[in-house]
Amino acid sequence: MQVSLSLKDDAATIRLGGDLALALRRGDVLALSGDLGAGKSTLARALLRTLADDADLEVPSPTFTLVQSYDLRIPAAHFDFYRLADSSELDELGFDEAIRDGIAIIEWPERMPDAIPANRIEIRITHEGDGRRADISAEGEAGKRIERSLAIRGFLERAGFGSAPRRFLTGDASVRAYEYLPGEKGERLILMDWPKPPEGPPVFEGKPYAKVAHIAQDAWPFIAIAQGLAERGFAVPEVLCADCEQGFLLLDDLGTDGVLDAQGQPIEERYAASVSALAALHGRPFTAEIHVKRNDCGAHVHRVPVFDRVPMAMETRLLLDWYVPWKTGREASPAERQSYLDIWNGLIDRLVDSETNLLLRDFHSPNIIWRGERQGLDRIGILDFQDSMIGPTAYDVASILQDARVTIPPDMADRLLEVYLSARRSDPPFHEARFRQDLALMEAQRNCKLAGLWVRLWKRDGKPGYMKHMPRTLAYLSRALEHDALAPLRNWFAEAQIGPSES
């Protein structure tokens, strides 16, 4: 990747520093070269302040100290090689450790070029009239990340936000990442960065997992479902601007308060309001075909996929493919595998006549915004609904009563279920006993999927942090298995000695 950018003033240089910060990852080395006063320190300072999410972070020059270290979202070390005489001095400065643990930013890299990794990101800044020119080159993944970040800046310019600073917000278990654009009065906008994901290996009838499980592959499902939910009175982010081809969405901000307290524990009042919103959604039929027309992306018809036997069974196989080998150190035997699949085929048969409607798919704490100053449905902001499907309504109830990322005590879950049931009992033809059975099946299905997913995110995707949710997931699964309808699955876990009670 090679690009040359004209920077007309300090503000443009600062924006470039921020854009670069959002593209960097641990292990990256940024080599900044240029004459005295060209703007190297201005760029480095902006980069570090963006990593810190602190526009006032003190960033002294490393000219005399030779290195300044920063404990930020990604640790960073700012080096000045100008006064170095020998590469052995780098050992004393902790150069290798800085690259291993975080990001290294180097001014005057030409003083010791052989000591810098060959796969570095090179930026040369030169004077150009009253401004500057930045020539950037990088290879491999680092180059792709920088190109992506610069493309986001281009999108913001076309949308009328070209001068807006950008700050890291969060990533998730998918390829999506989120940033926010801070305003002068505390307001902010949310930027969703949704690159096209790579197609995984075939797992069923020649199709990759994402296609079998109906995982959204581009921004259109988000835009369409947002439109459908908003039309029905639910609080979702408004899509202000979009580039559907590149996967950039600029959204309004629903707020920052969630449904957990400062210690990460569930606030029952907020969960109850969320459950009430879910009951309202399930009581209102949702069309399976949504027509969208936008000036920025054009027209599109989104057909909401069905959460039927194939994706449902495919998700339960994650337990066989990932959890079982992790738990036992061996693959599931052919007999264990076939027995498990046969059991789930029978359980899924029980869902044939279940109540169906729109499933948000991940209606739990990370995706719920609390807007306590509002009234009714507007108190609950809903996020991350791009994978919505049409299927058993019990699935979303299972998602929030057994929140994957926070422990919901059984007595609280019972009270929340009663909130939902009280709202639904007047909806004909709602059958409570049947719904309770469906709920147990969906709790088991979801937690079998999650038990495998946490291991896959660790082993395949290099994201071990999700394993902290495993004990909770197994505890939820154990509770779901108490239902009589799940006796075959409960027995399978006991016979295989790999179930929740053995963890």
N, C-alpha and C positions, 0 to 999 in steps of 0.2 A: 504494500500500500504506500503510495506516494501522493502527497497533496501539498499544494502551495496556497496559503491563505493570506489575504491582505487584511491587516489590522490597522484601522485608521486612527485609533487612539488607545489610551490605557484601558478604557471600558471594554473595548473589543478584546484586548489581551487578557483581561480578567475573565471575560466570558469563556475564552478558549481554555484558560486554566481550569475553570469549573467543568467544562465539557470533557476535558481530558481526565479529570479526577473520577468522573462517573464511568469511564471506560476501563480504568485500571483494576488489576487483580493482584493478589499476592504473587510475588515472584517477578513482577515487572520491573524493568530498569529503564528509567527515563534519562537520556543524555541530552542536556541542554547546552548548546554552544552558541556563540555570538560575541561581538565586541563588547567592551565595557559600555554600560548604559543602554544596551540594546533592548533590555526588557526581560532578561532571564529571571531575575529575582521577582519581578512583578508576576510573571507566569507561575513560578513555583509557589509564591505566597498565595495566589488565588487557588491553586490546586490544593494546597494544604488546608486552607480555610473551608473549601468545599468538602473535603474529607471529614473535617471536624464539624461541619454544619455550624460554623461559627464565623461570621463575617468580621469579627473583631479579634480573632485569635492572634496572639503575638507571635510573629514569625521573624526572628532575628536572622541576619545573614550569617551563614556558616564560614565566612571568610577567615575569621581568627580561630574559631573552635574546630574548624574543619568538618564537623558533622553536628547536626542538630536532629534529635530523635523525637518523634511524636507518637503517643499512644492514642491512636484514633480508631475509627471503624475498621480501617485497615492500617496496621502500624506503618509508619513512614519514616525514612531517614533522609535528610537533606545534606548532601555532601558538597564540598568545594575542593576540587583537586588542584587549584592553582598553585598552592605552596608545597605540594607533595613532591618529594625528590625520588622516592623509590616505592615500588609496589608493595614492599614488605610493610610499609606504614599502614596499608589498608587493613591488615590483620588487627593492628592495635585499635583501629577505628570500628571494628566489627562489621566490615563490609559484607562478608559472606553471610553472616547472621541476619543482616538487614534484608538481603535478598530472599533468604529462606523464609523469614517470618513476615515480610511485608513488601513494601515498595521502596526502591532506592531512586532518589532524584539527584542527579549529578550535574553540577555546574563545572565548566572547564574540563569536559571529558577528554578533550584532545591532548591533555597533559599526560594521560596514561591510558591510551586506547586499548592496549593489549590486556589490561586488567579488567576490562568491562565485558560481560557476556556478549557474544556475537548476535544474539537474538534481541538486542536492546531496541528501544524506541528512540529514534533520533529526531531531535527538533533543533533546527538552526534558525535563530532570529536575527534579522538584519534590519537596518534603517531603510525606510522607503518614503521619501518625501517627508511629510510631517508625521507619518505613522511608521508601521513596521511590516515586515513580511515574515511569516513563519512557514518554513519548509519542513514537513513531517514525513518520516518514512518508518515503516514497521512491517514485520513479516508475520505470517501465520495468524493465530487467534488474536493476538494483540492488535494487529492491523485491522482485522475485521471488527473488533470492538470499537476501535477509534472511528472507523468509517461509519459504524452504526450511530455513535454518539454525535458525530458531525451531521449525519442525516436527520437526527432529531432536532438539531439546531435549525436546519433548513426548514423542517416542518413548522417549527415555532415561528420562524420568520414569515412563512406564507400565511400562517394563522393570525399574524399581527402581534405576536409575542416575542419578536426577535431579540429584544433587549432583556428579557426576563432571566434572572438567575435560576439555576436548577439545583435541586438538592435530592440526595438519595432518600427514598422512603422505605421501600422494602422489596424483597423478592419473594417468590413462593416456590412450591414444589414443582412447578412447571417451568417453561422457558420465559414466562412473563416476569417483568420487573417494573417497579413503580418509582416515580420521582414526584416531587412537588415543586411548584413554582411559588415562592413566597411573595406576598404583596406587601406594600408599604404600611398597611394598617392591620397586619396580622392575618388577613385573609389569604387564601391560597387556592391554587388549582392543582389537579392531579393529572400526571401524565402516565399513561399506560404504554409500556414498550413491549410489543408482542411480536417478536420475530417469528417467521415460519419455522416450525419445529422440524427436525430431521425425521424422516420416516423410519420407524423402528423395524426390527425383523418381523417376518410373518409369524403369527401365533395361532391363527384360526382361518382355515380355508384360504390361505395365501394372503391374508390381511394382517397388518400390524395391529397391535393392541389398541392404539388410539382410535382407529377406525371401527374396530369391533365394539369398543366400549363407548363410542360416540363422543369422544373428547374433542371439544372445539379446536379447530386447526387454524382459524383466522378470526378477525375481529367482528365479522358479520353477526354471529350468534349473540355476542354481547350487545351489539346495537339493537338487534331485533327484540331480544328478550327485555331489554331496558324499555323499549317503546311499549311493548305489551303490558309490562308491569305498571308503567306510569299511567297508561290509559285506564287502568283499573284502580288507580288511587294510591299505589304503593310508592314509597320514597326510594328512588334509585338515582344514581348519578346521571346528570344530563350530559349527553355527548355534545360538547361545544364545537369541536373540530375533529376531523378524522382523516387519516390516510390509510384506507383499508388495504391497499396494495403493500405498503411497507409495514403496516401493523402499528400505527401510532394513533392513540386516542387522547384527546384533551378533555378532561371531565371536571365538572364542578365538584366541590368538596362537601360531603354530607356532614362532616364534623370529625372530631377526634375521640369522643367519649365512646367507650365500649360497654359491654355488659359485665365486666369483671371489676373488682375493687383494686386498690393499690397493691394488694398482696397476691393478685391473680386469682382470687376466689370469686365464684359466681354470685352476682347480686340477684336475688330471687325476683324482686319487683321487675327488673329489666328482662329477665328470662320469661317471666309470666306475660309481659307485654309482647315479647317476641313470639311466644306460643300463640297468643291471641291473633297476632298478625298472620301467622301461618294458618290458623283456623279460618280466617277471613279469605285467604288465598284459596284454600281448598274448597271453600263454599261457593266459589265463583268460577264457572267453566272458562277454560283457557283454550283459545283456538290453536290448532296444531300448525297453522300456516300464517305467517306474519309477512305482510308486504311493507317494505321499507323503501323510502325514496329520500335521498339526501343530495344537496348541491355539491358536497365535497367528495362523495363516494359513488354517487349514482343510485340506481335502483337495484333492489335485490329482493328475492323471496326466500325467506328462511322457513324451512319445514322442521319443526321441533321433532327430534328423533324419539323413538319409543324405547323405554327401558323394559325390554322384553326378555325372553328366556336367554338369548345369546349373550348380551352384555352382562346380564345378571350372573349367569353361570361362569362367564369368563373372569369376572372379578373375584369370585370365590376361589378360583384356581390359583390366585396369587398366594394363598396360604400354602398350597401344595408345592408351588414352584420356588418359594422364597423362605417362608417361615419354617416349614418342616426341615429343610436342610440346615438352616441356621440353628434350630432348636436341638436337632438330633445328631448333626454331623453327617447325615446320610440323606440320600434321596428317598422319597416315599416309595415303598414297594409297589409293584404293579397291582397287587391285591388291595393295598390300602388306598391307592389312587382310585381304582375303579369303584371301590365301595363308597368313597367320599363323593365322587361324581354322581353315582346312582342316588345317594341320599339327597343331594341337592336337586337333582332332577325331580325327585318326588316332592320335595318341599316347594319348589317353584311351581309345580302343578297346583298346589294349594292356593296360589295367588292368581289363578286364571280369572276368577270373578271378583277380584278385589276392586275397591273404589280407586279410580285413577284420575289424575289431574296433573298440572305442572309440578315437576320436582325441581327445586332449586339445586339439589344435589349436595351442597355443602353449607347448609344453613346452621352455622354454629358460631362460636364467639369471634373468630377472626373476621368474620364477614357480616357482622351486625354492628351498626352504629346506633348509639343511644342519643336521642334528641328529646331530652326530658322536658324542654320548654314548649314542645309542640303538643298537639292533641291527636288522639286516635291513631290511625295508621301512620301518620306522619312522624310519630315518635320513633319509629323503627326504620333506620336506613339499611338497605339491603345491598350487599356487594357480591362480587364473584359468582355470578349466575350464568356465565357463558356456556356451561356444560348442562344446562337445564334440559330435562327430558319429560316426556309424558309417561307416567307410571304410577305405581301404588303410592297413594298419599302418605301411607305410614312411613315411607322412607325418610321424608324430611322431619317427621316427628322423632324418629329414631336418631337422626342427625343431631338434634338439639338436646333431647333428653339424655343422650349419651355423647356429650360433646367430646370430640376426639382430643381436644387440647386442654381441657380442664375437667376436673373430677366433679360430677354432679352427684351428690349423695343420694342413695336410693329413696329416702323419704322426700327429698326435694323433687326428685324425678316423678314420684307419685303425685305430688301436689300439682306439678306442672302439667302432668297428663290430665288431671281432673279439670284444669283450666281449659285445655284443648277440648276435652269431651263435652264439657258444659256448653261450649260455644257451638259444637257440632251436632248435639242431640236434636236440635230443632231443624237440622238440614235433612229433609227427606231425600233419598231413602238411606240415611246413615245407619249402619248396623254396628253397634258398639262391640258386641262380643266378637264379631268377625274382624273388626278393626284391631282389637287387642291381639288376636292371633297374628294378623298381618304385621303388627308392630314387632312382635317377638321375632318373626322371620326376617324382617328387614334389619333389626338390630343384629341378628346373627350374621346375615349376609354382609352388612357393612363392616362389622368387626373382623370377619374372616378376610375380607379384602384389605382392611387397614393393617392387620397383623403381617400380611405379606408385603404390603406397600412400604411399611417402615423399613423392612429389611432390604427391599429393592432400592429404596432411596439411598440407603447406606452403602450397600455392596456394589451396586451398578452405577449410581449417580454421584457417589462421593459426598453424600449429605448425611453423616452419622447423627446429627442433632435430632432427627425425628425419632430415633430409637428411645428417647426419654418418654415417649408416649406409649410404649409397648405395655408396661404393667397396667396402665389404665385401660387400654384396649382389651387386654385379656380379662380384666375384671368385669368390664361391660359384657364381654362375650359370655362369661360364666353366668351372669345374671340372665341374659337372654335365653340361655340353654335350660333354664328352670321351667320354661313353658312346656306343657305336655306335648305340643305339636313338634317340638324339637328333640324328643327323646332319641330318635335314631342318630342324630348328629351328636348328641351328648354321649351316647354309647360309643360312637366311633372315636371320639377324643379319648375316652377312658381306655378303650382297647389299644389304641395306638400309643398311649401314655405320653401324649404331646399336648394335652389340652390345657385350658386355663388353670385347672387345679394342680397341674404339675409344674407351673411356672413360678 
